[in-house]
Amino acid sequence: MSFLEKNKILLSKYNRFLIFLFVALFFVENVTRYKHILFYLMIATALIYLCIDTKNVLKTLNNKVLYLVLLFSAILYITISYSSIPSVSIKAINNNLLNYGILSLSVLFPILLYKENQKSISSLLLISFTVSLVVILLIELYRYYVAYHNGVLPFTTYDFRHVSDALVFFFPIIPILWYLLPKSKLVYFYLLSVVFLFVLLGTLSRGAWVAVAAAAIIFLCFKRPWKLIGIGLGIMVISLVVLKTTYPDVTKKLFYKLEQTDSTHRYQNGTQGTAFELIMDKPIVGYGFGDKIYHEKYNSVVKNNPTWTFRTSIGPHNIWLYTWFGAGIMGLISFGLVFFAMCYSSLKGICHSTSQSKIYFSFMALLISLVSFYLVRGMFEQIDLKPLGILLGFLIAMMGHNPNEQKEKTSHE
C-alpha cells in the first residue's frame, strides 16, 4: 500500500484544512504573513503529490478551463515585451497570476483535492465561504465599535468601503444557507443577514449594492424562495425606515447614495469614458499591464483633454477596460473566454446535480459569485483579479470528478 493510500484520511483532512484556512483569511487584512505560509505549504504539498502520483494529478489538471487560464496568462506575459514600463508589468502580472492569484490557485486547489469527491469538495466550499463571511463581518463590527468610541458614527464615512469586495464575493452563501440550515438553526441565518445588511449599507458603495442585488436576482432564477424574499425585503425596509426616522442627520450620506441617480462621472469624460478613449489609441496590443502604466499614460495626456473630469488618474473603474488597456484585444478576449467557460461549466454542474443539494448549491455559489463580482461589480470598479483564482480552483477541482462518484463508491462497498 502506497504512502498516499495508507494516510488517505489524515492527508484529506490536512488538504482541506489548508484550503479552508486560506479561503477564510483571503480577504482579511494584516495577515499577509499567514496567507503566505499557507500558500507555500500548499505549493510544497502539491509538488509532493505531483511527484508521487504524477499520472492521476495530471489527469485532474486536464481541463479546458485551465487551458484557457494558461492562454490568458501567456497573453499577459507577452505584453511585457512592449510594455512602457516592463518592470511594473512583470510585478503586476506575477502578483495577479502567481502570488496566490489566478494561475497558481487554479492549479493548487485541484491538485490538493484530486482524491476528494464532489460532495466533500462542495462541503469544503460551502463551509469556507460561510466562515470567511462570518470572519469578515466580525472584523467589521469590531472596526465599527472602535470607530464609534473615536466619535465616528456608521454611515458617515467611506472608511468601511474596502470590505465591499468581500461582501459581494461571499454573498451567495447567505441565500444558500436558507436551504441548507435546519429549521432549528435558522436564527443564525437571520442574524447573519441582519449583520450583513448593516455592514453592506455601511460601505456606502453603490456598486456593491447593485452587485448584491444582481446576485439575489440570479439566485431567484434558480430558486423561488418567496418566504425568504418577503423576509429579506421586510428586514431591509424596516431597517431603512428605522434609520431614517431615528438618525436622520447621521444617515444623510447613506440616503443620498441610495437616492443618487447619476453615474459619479464614470462615462463620458469620466473614468470609463476616458479609459475607452485611451484604449482606442492602441486597441489591438494595449499599453502593458499594471496600474502605474495606466496612471502615467492618463496623466501624460490629460493636459491635452480639457474636457476630462478628473485631472489626475483614479483608474478606469472597470476591470474589463483595465484588462483591455493593459493586454489589448487578445487579453480582453482571453479573459472573456475564461469568464464564459466558467459560467458554462458552473451551469452544467448545476444542471447535472439537482438531486444532490450540496453539489448543486456549490456550483450555484461559484456561478453567482463569478457573475456578481466580475461582471456586475467589475463594470463599476477595477476589482482585484486574484479572487478569481479561488473560484477557478474550486470549479476545476469539482469538474475533475463525477457527481455520481460518491454513490458509485457507496454501492460497491
Summary of the structure (lengths in Angstrom):
residues: 413
radius of gyration: 22.4
end to end distance: 19.0
largest distance: 74.3
contacts: 1333
relative contact order: 0.14
helix: 75%
strand: 0%
